[in-house]
């Protein structure tokens, strides 16, 4: 396997997709642009991570604490 070429192709894929929404809507809605980029990253991670790892977004809740929103959240698939 040509590791440098593999990672270069991943970078090119991200570069190709990251500005797709911005090219379409320009700078009229930054929130949508940011959400698109987050979804691209989550999708790429989900395709490449083992089945034991899931990708999502949300909050981390523990006793008495709740995090701010996590745009990319990785968790074990056995965790619901």
TIBA-84180 format. One line per field, with one value per residue (C-alpha): residue number from 1; residue in three letters; chain; x, y, z. Coordinates in nm, 3 decimals, always signed. Layout:
// TIBA-84180
k <- [NUM / ...] $
r <- [ALA / ...] $
c <- [A / ...] $
px <- [X / ...] $
py <- [Y / ...] $
pz <- [Z / ...] $
END
This chain:
// TIBA-84180
k <- [1 / 2 / 3 / 4 / 5 / 6 / 7 / 8 / 9 / 10 / 11 / 12 / 13 / 14 / 15 / 16 / 17 / 18 / 19 / 20 / 21 / 22 / 23 / 24 / 25 / 26 / 27 / 28 / 29 / 30 / 31 / 32 / 33 / 34 / 35 / 36 / 37 / 38 / 39 / 40 / 41 / 42 / 43 / 44 / 45 / 46 / 47 / 48 / 49 / 50 / 51 / 52 / 53 / 54 / 55 / 56 / 57 / 58 / 59 / 60 / 61 / 62 / 63 / 64 / 65 / 66 / 67 / 68 / 69 / 70 / 71 / 72 / 73 / 74 / 75 / 76 / 77 / 78 / 79 / 80] $
r <- [UNK / UNK / UNK / UNK / UNK / UNK / UNK / UNK / UNK / UNK / UNK / UNK / UNK / UNK / UNK / UNK / UNK / UNK / UNK / UNK / UNK / UNK / UNK / UNK / UNK / UNK / UNK / UNK / UNK / UNK / UNK / UNK / UNK / UNK / UNK / UNK / UNK / UNK / UNK / UNK / UNK / UNK / UNK / UNK / UNK / UNK / UNK / UNK / UNK / UNK / UNK / UNK / UNK / UNK / UNK / UNK / UNK / UNK / UNK / UNK / UNK / UNK / UNK / UNK / UNK / UNK / UNK / UNK / UNK / UNK / UNK / UNK / UNK / UNK / UNK / UNK / UNK / UNK / UNK / UNK] $
c <- [A / A / A / A / A / A / A / A / A / A / A / A / A / A / A / A / A / A / A / A / A / A / A / A / A / A / A / A / A / A / A / A / A / A / A / A / A / A / A / A / A / A / A / A / A / A / A / A / A / A / A / A / A / A / A / A / A / A / A / A / A / A / A / A / A / A / A / A / A / A / A / A / A / A / A / A / A / A / A / A] $
px <- [+0.000 / +0.125 / +0.046 / +0.139 / -0.077 / -0.365 / -0.361 / -0.313 / -0.628 / -0.821 / -0.704 / -0.810 / -1.151 / -1.201 / -1.081 / -1.323 / -1.623 / -1.558 / -1.645 / -1.932 / -2.200 / -2.002 / -1.959 / -2.335 / -2.459 / -2.150 / -2.130 / -2.500 / -2.532 / -2.219 / -2.408 / -2.512 / -2.158 / -2.018 / -2.277 / -2.196 / -1.824 / -1.897 / -2.120 / -1.850 / -1.596 / -1.838 / -1.920 / -1.556 / -1.470 / -1.766 / -1.661 / -1.309 / -1.343 / -1.395 / -1.750 / -1.682 / -1.666 / -1.963 / -1.965 / -2.229 / -2.283 / -2.444 / -2.362 / -2.166 / -2.367 / -2.226 / -2.339 / -2.417 / -2.242 / -2.345 / -2.094 / -2.146 / -2.247 / -1.984 / -1.985 / -1.798 / -1.849 / -1.687 / -1.826 / -1.821 / -2.093 / -2.194 / -2.290 / -2.643] $
py <- [+0.000 / +0.346 / +0.522 / +0.877 / +0.845 / +0.709 / +1.005 / +1.247 / +1.108 / +1.149 / +1.510 / +1.573 / +1.421 / +1.648 / +1.952 / +1.871 / +1.836 / +2.096 / +2.403 / +2.253 / +2.435 / +2.757 / +2.759 / +2.719 / +2.969 / +3.196 / +3.356 / +3.405 / +3.139 / +3.037 / +2.794 / +2.581 / +2.591 / +2.474 / +2.199 / +2.073 / +2.051 / +1.867 / +1.617 / +1.557 / +1.479 / +1.252 / +1.062 / +1.012 / +0.893 / +0.653 / +0.493 / +0.428 / +0.342 / -0.017 / -0.137 / -0.113 / +0.268 / +0.486 / +0.851 / +1.100 / +1.436 / +1.534 / +1.587 / +1.403 / +1.368 / +1.255 / +1.293 / +1.662 / +1.770 / +1.817 / +1.916 / +2.172 / +2.024 / +1.796 / +1.832 / +1.503 / +1.240 / +0.895 / +0.618 / +0.241 / +0.070 / -0.131 / +0.199 / +0.320] $
pz <- [+0.000 / -0.089 / +0.240 / +0.130 / -0.183 / +0.024 / +0.263 / -0.025 / -0.189 / +0.139 / +0.160 / -0.199 / -0.127 / +0.175 / -0.020 / -0.299 / -0.070 / +0.199 / -0.008 / -0.205 / -0.005 / +0.018 / -0.360 / -0.392 / -0.130 / -0.103 / +0.241 / +0.310 / +0.580 / +0.771 / +0.996 / +0.699 / +0.561 / +0.895 / +0.936 / +0.586 / +0.665 / +0.989 / +0.806 / +0.543 / +0.815 / +1.005 / +0.685 / +0.590 / +0.940 / +0.952 / +0.623 / +0.745 / +1.114 / +1.231 / +1.299 / +1.672 / +1.648 / +1.557 / +1.458 / +1.558 / +1.718 / +2.041 / +2.406 / +2.670 / +2.988 / +3.319 / +3.674 / +3.718 / +3.396 / +3.036 / +2.770 / +2.502 / +2.167 / +2.013 / +1.634 / +1.589 / +1.854 / +1.842 / +2.059 / +2.094 / +1.893 / +2.199 / +2.366 / +2.292] $
END
